[in-house]
């Protein structure tokens, strides 16, 4: 955009602040933004210092988190009357340079992203039990349509497929328990207030752990390892979680960015629909389990996220890094 219409620094900062409300693996917030003031381009970069080499060696989850932040940025821009023009992966020689965003305006009539803006600050991961009440088919259809708008597919599995995915969740728990490096990586992003932990502006705080499982395998990751947060209560989770699988035909960095944007669109729409949500990436972090999560009859070649949906307590706000930590002006 021209210098006369280029957003001023406070506006850019407000856009990034809302983009950074996006979900990311273990709330690592693995994004950096650079605003080039001469050109008006806002760059999105992945932050390798926040990568997880054991659980995410290909940086797929990192791309998905950054894609979710990118979608939040698009929503925030349209809410302010700006039309974001996104160029993904603009620098082939720099794999951490994930997108360039230019802002034009005003938004064309009929833009749909502003309707999602109210959900940006309301969307939180809920690691609590959900009711057994089924999610209406019309809501699920709407979420599937939301994913399609971002070039992805959201598949609502039938009974046998749901059972398969839940068995993979259970298997991933066993894999995780047997892998010291994975447990150490999770502990590095867990915040219980103990000495030596990381900053309180990121990671999973103890109040967001949710209760320990009782009777059935919980469909959420238990961040409260033995000896950590011992006062947590136990609860019975739903026996048959309502889940949906988000995927793409390809398994490339561009596909991962698309999946992240689709994920955030789905989560925001679900929030507006009155649904609680949580993310189940556990079986997708193990190559030997991930392929089994897909439906062999589906056109979705690669599953990037399992989304749990239902009616239950809303999750609490988790910490966010200050804008000054994730945005620079150049």
N, C-alpha and C positions, 0 to 999 in steps of 0.2 A: 504494500500500500504506500501511498505517497507520504512524504514527511508530514504534511499537514493533517493527515488522518491517522497516522501511526499511533497505536495506543501508548500512553505515557507509562512510566515505570509503575506507578501504583496500580494501574489497570492490569498490566502484565502480571504483577505479583498476585493480584486477586485471582486471575485465571489459573495460575500455577497452584495457588493455595487450594482451590477447589479440585483441580486435577489430582492433587496428592491425597485426596480422600479415597482413592481407589484401593481395592484389596491387592495384596501381594503375598507371596509365600512367606509365612512366619512374620508378616508385617515388616519385612526388611526394607520396603520402600526403595527399590533399586533404581531410581531414576534421577537424572540431572537435567536441568533445562538451561539453555544459553540463549539469551535474547541479543541478536545482532542489531544494534540500534540503527546502524547506517542503512540496512536493507529492510528492517522490520521483520525479519525472519526469526521465529522462535524454534530453536533446535531441541529435540528430545534425544537424550543419550542414556544408555544403560550404564550403571555404575558397577564396574567389576569388583570393587571393594566390598560390595554387598551380595556377591554371588555365593552360591552354596555348592562347592565342588563335588561333594559326595552325593547329595540328593538331586542336584540339578547340573550334571557335568556338561550338558550341551547348552545350558542357559535357556532352555525352553520356558521354564517357569518365570525366569527373569523377563523374557520378552513378553509373556502373557501379562505380567504385572504392569510393565511399561505400556502395553497396549491398552489396558484398562485405564491407566492414567491419561493416555491420549484421548480416549473416548470422553472421559470426564472433562478434559480441556475443551473438546468440541461442544459439549453441552454448555459449559460455562460461557464460551464465546457466543453461542447463539442466544443465550439468555441476555447477553449485553448488546445484542443487535449486530454482531459481527459474524461473517461467514468464514469458517476456517477452511483453508485449502491445504490439504495434507499430501505431502510427498513422502512415501515410506522408503526407508533404506536409501537415502540419497547419495551416499558416499561408499561405493563398493570397496574401497580400500580401508574403510574404518568400520568394522562390524559393530562397534558400540554406538555409532551414530544411527539412530533408529528412525528418525523422521524429522522433516522440516515442515513447519506450519506457518503459512502466511494468513493474515486476517484481512478480509475484504468486507465491505458492507454497503448497504444494509443486507440483512438476511432476506433471501427470497421468500415471497409469500408461501405459506404452507410448510415451512420448515418444522420438523417434528421434534427436534431435540430439546427445545425449550420446555416442553411438557414434562421432561424428565428431571428438570433442574431441582425441583423440590425434594427429590429423593436422594440427591447427592449426599447431603449431611445426615439423612435418616437411615441410609443403608449401613447395616453393621452385621458382622458374622455372629450367628447365634449358635452356641455350642450347648444348647439346652434341649431337653426332650421336646418333641413336637406331638401334637394330638394325632390320633389315628384317623381323624377326619380326612377324607380324600380331597385333593385339590381339584376343583371343577375342570372339566375337559376344556371349556372355553378359555379359561385362564392359561392352561398349558398350551393350547393352540396359539394364544397370543404371544407367549414366550418363544415358541418355535418360530413364529413370524418375525419376532424381534431379532433373533439370531440370523435369519435369512437376510435381513436388511444389511448385515455386516459381512455377508458372503460366507456364513458358516451354517452348520446344521445343529439343531438341538433335538436329540432323540429321546423320547419318553419310552423307556424299556418296558416290556411285558414282564409277567411274573418270573419266568425262567431266567430272563436276562438280569432282572433285579437281584435274584438269588445268586447268580453268578458273580455280579459285581460285589455284593456283600461278602461272598466267600473270598474274593480277592482282597477286600479290605481286611478281613481277618488274617489272611496269609501275609499281607504287608505288615501287620502288627508283629507277627512272629519274626519276619525278616528284620524289622527295625530293632526288636529286642535283642537280636543276635549280632547286631552290627554296632560295634562301639563307636566307630567314626560317625555314623548317622546320629546316634544318641548324643554325641558331643556337639554335633552341629545344631541339633534342635535345642539343646541346653543353652547354646550361645545366644539364641534368640528368645529365651524365656526370661521373664522378669518377675521374680518373686520378692525382690527387695533384699536378697542376700548380698553379702559383700563380694565384690569382684565382677558383678554382672555388668552388662553393657548399659548404654544410655537409656533413660526412661522414655525417650522420645520415639522409640521404635520397639519392635519385638512384641511378644504376646504377654500382657500383664496377667498376674494371677487371677484378677477379678473376671477375666474373660475366658478362663479355662472351662467353665461350666462344671457340672457335677461329674463325679466318677460314674462309670457304667454300673448297672446292677441287672443281673439276670441275662441280658443279651449283649452281643457285641455292639458297642456304641458306633454310630455312623460318623463320629467326629474323632479327630486325633486327640489323644489324651496328653496334654503338655505337662500334666502334673506327675512327673516321674516319681517313683518311690522316694519318700523322704522330703519331697518338695510340696508345699502347700498342703500339709497333712490334715488341716481342718476342713477340707472340702467335703460336702455331703455326697451321698450316693443317690442315684435316681434310676428309674427304669426308662429306657429310651423306647421309641416306637419299634415294634417288631418288624414291620415292613415299611421302611422309609420310602417316601416319594422322591425319586431321583430323576435326573435328566442328564444326558451325556452330551457335552459340547465337543464338536469335532470338525475336521476339515478333510478334504480329499488328499492334501499334500502335508508334508511334515518338514517345512522350511521356516526360516526366520520370518519371512513375510506372512506365512500362514499363522505363525505363533502371534504375531502382532494383530492379525485379523481376529484370532480367537480371543485375545485379550479385550479388544473393543467389543466383540459380540458378548463376551462374558459380562462386562460392565453394563451394556445395554439391557441384557436379560435380568441382571440383579436389580437395576434401577426400576425396571418395569414391574418386577415381582414385588418390590417394596411398595410401589404405588398401588399394587393389587392387594395389599394387606398381608402378604406372605412373609414369613421369616425364612432366612436362607443360611446355609453354610456350605463350605467347599470341601470336597473330599478328593484330595490329590494323592493320597497314600499309595494306592495300587498303581498309579501312573508314574511313580518315581522309581519303579523297578522294571527294567526292560523285560524280564522274564514274566511279568504279570500284565504289563500295559497292553500288549496286543490282545490278550484274552478278554479285555474289557469291552471290546467292540462287538457289535452284532455282525456276524459274517454275512448276513443278508442285506446289510445297509450299505449305502454309498459312502458313508463316513469311513474313510480309510484309517484315520488316526484320532483317537480320543485325547483331548487336551485337559478336560476338567469334568468331574462329576459334581453336579449341583444338587444339593439336598433342599427340598422345598416343603413347606407345610405351615401349619398354624401353631404358633408357640410364642414364648417370650422373645421380644426383640433383643438383639445383642447390645452390649454397651459400647460406647465410643472407645476406640483404642488410640493410643498416642500417635501423634504425627510430628515429624520433624518440622522445625520452623522454615518458612520460605527462604530465609537467608542461607539455609544449608543446602537447598536444592536448586537455587536460581542464581545465575550470575548475569550481569549485563556487560556486553563487550562491544 
